[in-house]
Amino acid sequence: MLELVRDFVNTYDVETDADELTSPAELALWLRERGLAAEGDRAVDDDLTTAIALREALRAGLRRAAPVDLPGLALRVTIDGTPRLAPMSAGVPGGLATIAAAVLDPGWERLKVCSEGTCQWAFIDASKNRSRSWCSMKVCGNRTKTRAYRARKHGSRRLQGSNTDTV
C-alpha cells in the first residue's frame, strides 16, 4: 500500500507543475488502473476536488510539518487487535478512502517527501537508518548541497580593498 500512496501523491509533479488528475475521467481511470474502482465507476467534479485535497493533505503529512485534515471520506474503523480503516462505499469515493486508510499500514514512517523544496516527490526510504532526505541524491541531493556550498562560499568572501594607499 505504500507504493499506492506514493504513486497517488506523485500524480502531481511540483517541479514541472504537471498534474495527472486533470479531470474526473482521469481520476476514475487512475483508480481503475490500480484496482480501486470498477470499469463502470465514474468520477464527478466533487470526487476530483476530494482527490486533490487528499493528495495535498498526504503530501503535507509526509513532510511531517504539522497535523493535516483529510477531506471527508466515508471510513469504517475496525478494532480487533490492530485498528483498521476500511472504505464504507465502493467506486471512486471508496478508492479514495482506501488510499486514505493506508496511513495505518505498517511501514508508513518510510514514506517521505523529498526535502528539496522545488521537488517534493514522494519516495519510500529503504535506507537502513531511515535517514534519506531526497528522492534522488544525484539530482535533488546534489542541488541542495551545491546551493549550500555556494552560499557558504559567497558568505566567506571578503571585500577586496585597494592595494595602494592613498593620502
LUMDRENZA-999984 format. One record per residue: x, y, z of N, C-alpha, C in turn. Coordinates in steps of 0.02 Angstrom, whole numbers. Each point is the difference from the previous one (the first is absolute). Layout:
BEGIN
n.u	n.v	n.w	ca.u	ca.v	ca.w	c.u	c.v	c.w
X	Y	Z	X	Y	Z	X	Y	Z $
...
//
This chain:
BEGIN
n.u	n.v	n.w	ca.u	ca.v	ca.w	c.u	c.v	c.w
41	-60	0	-41	60	0	43	63	0 $
61	-4	25	43	59	0	12	24	-72 $
9	-47	-45	11	18	-70	-61	36	-28 $
-59	-23	20	-62	32	-23	-3	73	23 $
14	12	63	-1	68	27	54	43	-34 $
59	-28	-7	54	36	-34	-21	19	-71 $
-27	-47	-37	-21	14	-68	-56	52	-3 $
-46	-3	49	-54	48	2	26	70	13 $
44	7	49	29	66	15	39	25	-61 $
32	-44	-36	40	20	-58	-40	11	-63 $
-67	-1	5	-40	18	-59	6	75	-15 $
28	37	48	15	71	-13	75	9	7 $
32	24	-53	71	13	1	10	75	14 $
22	15	60	8	69	22	50	37	-44 $
54	-33	-17	54	32	-38	-22	23	-70 $
-38	-42	-34	-22	17	-68	-71	26	-3 $
-34	0	57	-70	21	5	-45	-41	-46 $
15	-65	-4	-38	-47	-42	-45	-42	45 $
-63	-3	-17	-50	-37	39	-31	-55	-43 $
2	-61	25	-32	-56	-35	-76	1	9 $
-23	30	54	-71	0	16	-31	67	-21 $
-8	9	-65	-26	64	-25	-75	0	-10 $
-31	-57	6	-73	-4	-11	-28	-59	40 $
-65	0	12	-30	-58	33	13	-65	-37 $
0	3	-67	13	-61	-39	71	-26	12 $
49	45	4	69	-21	14	5	-31	70 $
-35	28	48	0	-29	68	-29	-70	-2 $
-57	-9	-31	-32	-66	-4	46	-50	-34 $
33	21	-54	47	-44	-36	58	-19	46 $
28	48	36	57	-13	45	-20	-52	52 $
-59	8	29	-23	-48	51	-15	-68	-31 $
-29	-2	-59	-14	-64	-33	64	-38	-15 $
51	35	-23	64	-32	-18	33	-32	61 $
-19	21	59	29	-27	62	-49	-45	38 $
-55	-17	-32	-48	-45	30	-41	31	56 $
-3	66	3	-37	33	53	-69	23	-22 $
-16	-8	-62	-66	16	-27	-15	-50	-56 $
-64	-12	-10	-21	-48	-52	-6	36	-68 $
-6	-39	-52	-3	27	-68	-56	51	-9 $
-57	-12	29	-57	45	-8	-1	60	47 $
46	2	47	1	56	49	22	64	-33 $
-37	52	13	16	66	-27	12	49	57 $
44	47	-12	13	53	49	-37	63	-20 $
-14	42	49	-31	65	-12	47	54	25 $
-17	62	-11	43	56	20	15	-1	75 $
-49	-18	42	12	-3	72	52	-54	17 $
-1	-55	-36	50	-53	11	70	26	-16 $
6	37	-54	65	28	-19	24	50	53 $
-45	41	24	18	48	53	23	-36	62 $
-34	-53	19	19	-41	58	68	-33	-11 $
10	-26	-60	64	-34	-16	58	48	6 $
-7	60	-26	55	49	2	12	22	72 $
-54	9	39	8	19	71	34	-57	38 $
-18	-63	-14	31	-57	32	74	-4	-18 $
15	7	-64	69	-4	-23	44	53	35 $
-24	61	3	40	53	30	3	-6	76 $
-52	-27	31	2	-13	72	51	-55	15 $
2	-51	-41	50	-54	9	71	27	-11 $
9	42	-51	66	29	-12	22	42	60 $
-45	40	27	16	41	58	15	-45	60 $
-38	-53	9	12	-46	54	68	-35	-6 $
19	-15	-61	65	-33	-11	58	48	13 $
-12	64	-6	52	49	19	6	3	76 $
-49	-27	34	0	-4	74	6	69	32 $
-27	50	-33	4	68	25	-51	12	55 $
-61	-18	-12	-54	12	48	-57	-48	-15 $
-43	-11	48	-58	-42	-14	-42	29	-57 $
-28	-44	-41	-41	22	-56	-69	-33	4 $
-49	34	-25	-68	-27	-3	-9	-34	-68 $
-25	-61	2	-16	-35	-62	-72	19	-19 $
-14	1	-64	-68	16	-21	-50	-53	24 $
-62	18	2	-52	-46	23	-7	-61	-44 $
21	-56	26	-6	-64	-35	-34	-49	47 $
-44	-40	-28	-37	-49	41	44	-60	16 $
24	-2	63	43	-55	22	-30	-33	62 $
9	-65	4	-23	-38	57	61	-21	41 $
-4	9	65	55	-21	45	-17	-69	28 $
47	-45	-6	-6	-67	29	58	-11	47 $
-16	-19	62	53	-14	48	-10	-71	27 $
43	-44	-24	0	-69	25	73	-20	6 $
33	31	47	71	-9	9	38	58	-30 $
-2	6	-65	32	55	-35	-53	44	-32 $
2	65	13	-50	44	-31	8	1	-76 $
-57	1	-35	-1	3	-72	-52	49	-23 $
13	31	-56	-48	43	-33	-19	-33	-65 $
-64	2	-17	-23	-29	-63	-52	46	-30 $
-2	5	-66	-50	42	-32	-70	-27	12 $
-47	46	7	-70	-20	11	-39	-4	-66 $
31	21	-54	-34	-3	-64	49	-25	-53 $
-28	-13	-58	41	-23	-57	10	57	-48 $
24	-15	-58	8	50	-52	56	48	14 $
-4	59	-30	52	50	6	8	23	73 $
-54	16	36	9	20	70	31	-55	42 $
-17	-63	-13	30	-56	35	74	-7	-15 $
19	12	-63	71	-2	-20	41	53	36 $
-28	60	5	34	54	35	5	-16	75 $
-53	-29	28	0	-19	71	53	-54	13 $
10	-46	-47	51	-52	7	69	32	3 $
12	50	-41	65	35	2	9	34	68 $
-51	34	23	4	34	66	11	-50	56 $
-32	-58	-4	5	-51	53	70	-29	5 $
40	7	-53	67	-29	-1	46	32	52 $
-20	56	30	42	32	50	11	-45	61 $
-41	-49	9	8	-46	57	42	-62	-18 $
18	-6	-63	39	-58	-21	71	1	28 $
29	-57	14	69	-3	24	48	30	-52 $
53	31	24	50	28	-44	-12	72	-19 $
-55	29	25	-18	69	-18	58	48	13 $
39	-12	53	55	45	17	54	1	-53 $
0	-49	-44	50	-1	-55	-23	41	-60 $
-62	20	-1	-25	41	-55	15	73	16 $
36	33	-46	21	70	11	-10	41	-63 $
7	65	9	0	46	-56	69	31	-4 $
26	7	-60	66	29	-11	5	67	34 $
55	11	36	8	63	37	21	58	-44 $
15	-14	-63	15	55	-47	-66	35	-15 $
-4	63	18	-63	38	-4	-31	3	-69 $
40	-2	-52	-27	4	-67	-23	-68	-26 $
14	-53	37	-17	-67	-23	-61	-28	37 $
8	-18	62	-53	-29	42	-29	-65	-28 $
42	-39	-34	-19	-65	-27	-4	-50	57 $
-51	-40	3	-6	-51	52	44	-59	-17 $
32	-29	51	43	-58	-10	-2	-44	62 $
20	-62	-8	4	-47	56	73	-4	21 $
13	18	62	68	0	27	19	-71	20 $
41	-32	-40	20	-69	14	68	-3	35 $
26	59	20	65	0	33	-6	-34	69 $
55	-29	22	0	-38	62	-22	43	60 $
26	61	4	-16	42	58	-56	51	-14 $
-33	-7	-56	-57	42	-18	17	75	0 $
59	17	-26	23	69	2	1	34	-68 $
-25	-33	-50	2	30	-67	-44	63	-2 $
25	52	-33	-36	64	-2	-25	18	-70 $
32	-27	-51	-17	19	-68	-23	-59	-41 $
-41	14	-50	-23	-54	-43	58	-28	-40 $
49	43	-16	58	-21	-37	60	40	23 $
53	-33	21	61	34	19	32	33	-60 $
-6	-33	-58	31	26	-61	-31	66	-23 $
-65	8	12	-33	61	-23	-14	47	58 $
-48	-16	41	-21	46	53	52	8	55 $
32	-54	20	53	5	50	57	42	-25 $
19	-10	-62	54	38	-30	-18	74	-4 $
-62	16	-20	-23	69	-4	5	34	68 $
-26	-34	51	0	29	67	70	11	26 $
43	-50	-8	68	6	24	40	52	-39 $
-11	5	-64	35	51	-40	-23	70	20 $
-65	8	11	-27	64	22	30	20	67 $
5	-47	47	29	14	66	74	17	-6 $
35	-35	-42	72	13	-11	10	71	-27 $
-40	17	-51	7	67	-29	-17	55	50 $
-50	-13	42	-19	50	51	57	8	50 $
31	-55	19	57	5	47	57	37	-32 $
15	-16	-63	56	33	-34	-15	74	-10 $
-60	16	-17	-19	70	-11	4	39	66 $
-19	-31	55	2	33	65	70	8	27 $
48	-41	-24	68	3	27	44	48	-39 $
-23	25	-55	40	47	-40	4	67	36 $
60	26	2	9	66	30	6	50	-56 $
-24	59	13	6	52	-50	73	17	-10 $
21	3	-61	69	16	-16	9	76	2 $
46	22	39	16	71	3	54	16	-51 $
15	63	-7	51	22	-45	69	-20	27 $
45	-19	-43	68	-19	22	45	61	7 $
-23	58	-19	41	60	5	-28	45	54 $
45	31	35	-21	48	51	-9	68	-32 $
-51	32	18	-11	68	-26	5	48	58 $
29	57	-16	9	50	53	-46	58	-13 $
//
